[in-house]
Amino acid sequence: MSQGNTQLLTVEQVAEYCQLSQSTIYHWLCDGKLKHVKLGTAVRIRRQDLDRFVLQRVQPKGNGSNGSGETTAA
């Protein structure tokens, strides 16, 4: 498996990238919100899974957004 296909990140790297605490990342993992792999006792997050997770949470621009992707009547 080449690094070009799959890059594995540590919880620390993900927390730094997202500018959040490591405990927040662990909560996401435990809640099943963010996919991860366990290699022995080590937890790793595939870069493509992190990218997908972040893109799914991008809020649309514009007024009237309720955060679910739907617009509300003004």
N, C-alpha and C positions, 0 to 999 in steps of 0.2 A: 504494500500500500504506500503510495507516494504522498508526500506532504501536500502536494498540489490538490489532491483529492480530499483529504481529510486532515484538518489541523485540530489537535486536541488541546483545550485550554484548561487551566486549573481554575478552581473557584476564586482564588485570589486574582487571577488575570481577568476573569469575567467581572468581578466586583470593581476592579480598577477601570475597566473599559466602560462599564455602566455608571461609574461614579456613585456606587452604592456600597453598603456594608456587605461583608461576607455572609453575615447571618441572613440578610435578605435573600441572597442567592441560594443559601441552603434551604430557606423556606420555600422558594420557588421549586427547588428540586424535590423536596419532601411532599409538596402539594401536587406534584406531577405537572406543573406549569411549564417547566423547562426540562427537556430531555437530557439525559446524561448516561454515561457508561461508567461502570465500576471495574477497575483493574486491580484485583486484590482488594486492598483497603483504600486505594486511591480513587477519587472521583474526578472524572474529566467530562468536559462539555465540548461537543463537536462545534466548530466555528459555524458551520452551515445551520445547525440547530439554533445557535444563539442569534444568528442573522435573521432566521425565520421568525423567532420569538419576538425580536425587536420590531420587525416590519409589521407583524400582526397587531402591534400596539401603537402604531403611528396614528395620531389623531388627524382627521381631515381638516383642511383650512376652511375658513369662512365662518360667518355668523350663523347662528341657529343650529349648530351641531350639538347633539346631546351625548357625544362620545361613543355612540354605538354605530356610527356610520350613517345614521338616519338624520334627517333634518327635522326641526320642529317648526311649527307655524309661529310667525311673529305676531 
